[in-house]
Amino acid sequence: GLVESTRDALIIVEACNRDILTRMRRRLHEKEKKELRSGSVYVFDEKESGIKRWTDGRLWSPSRILGNFLVYRELAKKIAPRKSGGKRVEDETELRDIDKSSVLESNKGIFVFKYGGLIKKTIAIELNNTCQHLICYHTLEDIHLGLLHPPQAFMELSKIKLSPDIIKQHRFRKPIK
């Protein structure tokens, strides 16, 4: 599926609360991590699952804020930051042939984005004294090709109307439209 907005995320979380969709109640098994693909969407409740931090076995860039979501890009490689005065000759030689638009340099290191890699979006939603997390994955190519669909495209989810209480109950960085 495609989670484009906070409203989409709330609809999916509400569908899990109504048992229309299933929440994750445990960590992903190794086999499930390998099967993770564009369009995968997971929801877990911290208390119910015991999961505080989601792990999927992939290497990710530092997070960026996009509205109410944190967004990560899948990495091919991460190079540790230089120690003061130190050199990374072998790493710099290796990076010479890489397209600069696929590299992020920061004080945390050098991050080489994976060609055709996944993008991970996460949001934490506090409802009724519980913290529910939604994690979704997609590729830019799948979005451009229209291969992924938002919750409203599925009949059982299109019927879900969010109560004003759900929208008011959580303080989001960006208001919900």
Secondary structure as GFF3:
##gff-version 3
##sequence-region A 1 177
A	DSSP	alpha_helix	6	17	.	.	.	ID=ss1
A	DSSP	alpha_helix	30	35	.	.	.	ID=ss2
A	DSSP	beta_strand	41	45	.	.	.	ID=ss3
A	DSSP	alpha_helix	46	49	.	.	.	ID=ss4
A	DSSP	beta_strand	64	66	.	.	.	ID=ss5
A	DSSP	beta_strand	69	73	.	.	.	ID=ss6
A	DSSP	beta_strand	75	79	.	.	.	ID=ss7
A	DSSP	alpha_helix	89	95	.	.	.	ID=ss8
A	DSSP	three_ten_helix	100	102	.	.	.	ID=ss9
A	DSSP	beta_strand	103	106	.	.	.	ID=ss10
A	DSSP	beta_strand	109	113	.	.	.	ID=ss11
A	DSSP	beta_strand	119	127	.	.	.	ID=ss12
A	DSSP	beta_strand	130	138	.	.	.	ID=ss13
A	DSSP	alpha_helix	140	144	.	.	.	ID=ss14
A	DSSP	three_ten_helix	151	153	.	.	.	ID=ss15
A	DSSP	alpha_helix	155	158	.	.	.	ID=ss16
A	DSSP	alpha_helix	164	169	.	.	.	ID=ss17
###
